[in-house]
Amino acid sequence: MVLKSKLSSGSVADKYPVTFDDGKTIIFISDKSKEPETRQWYEQRVANRFKKYVKKPKK
């Protein structure tokens, strides 16, 4: 469920909410058909979030 205060803004009025993390994260998209692509993008982003901070093993 998306709060009415989030939908009242002019910038997201004609967009579709895609929720992640049990509603903690909401991404608004303009094309409903891109929802699977957006979900895949978000999952990859979360999986790679700390990848650059991991130390490489010494040889």
C-alpha positions in Angstrom: 0.0 0.0 0.0 1.3 3.4 -1.0 0.6 6.4 1.2 -1.6 9.1 -0.2 1.1 11.7 0.7 3.5 9.9 -1.7 1.0 9.9 -4.5 -0.1 13.5 -4.1 3.2 14.9 -5.5 3.0 15.9 -9.1 6.2 14.1 -10.0 4.8 10.6 -9.1 1.1 11.1 -9.9 1.1 9.2 -13.2 3.7 6.6 -12.1 3.4 3.0 -10.8 4.9 2.1 -7.4 7.2 -1.0 -7.2 7.8 -2.0 -3.6 10.8 -3.8 -2.2 12.0 -4.9 1.2 8.5 -5.4 2.6 7.5 -1.8 1.6 10.6 -0.1 3.0 11.7 0.9 -0.5 9.4 2.2 -3.2 10.6 3.0 -6.8 8.1 4.7 -9.1 8.2 3.8 -12.8 6.3 5.3 -15.7 5.9 2.1 -17.7 4.1 -0.8 -15.8 5.6 -3.3 -18.3 9.1 -2.6 -17.0 8.3 -3.8 -13.5 10.2 -7.2 -13.9 13.2 -5.3 -15.3 13.1 -2.9 -12.4 12.9 -5.8 -9.9 15.9 -7.5 -11.5 17.9 -4.2 -11.5 17.2 -3.6 -7.8 18.1 -7.2 -6.8 21.5 -6.8 -8.6 22.1 -3.5 -7.0 21.5 -4.8 -3.6 23.6 -7.9 -4.2 26.5 -5.8 -5.5 26.2 -3.0 -2.8 29.3 -4.0 -0.8 31.2 -5.9 -3.4 33.6 -3.0 -4.1 34.5 -2.9 -0.3 35.4 -6.5 0.0 39.2 -7.0 0.3 40.7 -9.3 -2.3 42.6 -12.3 -0.9 46.4 -12.0 -1.0 48.2 -14.4 -3.2 
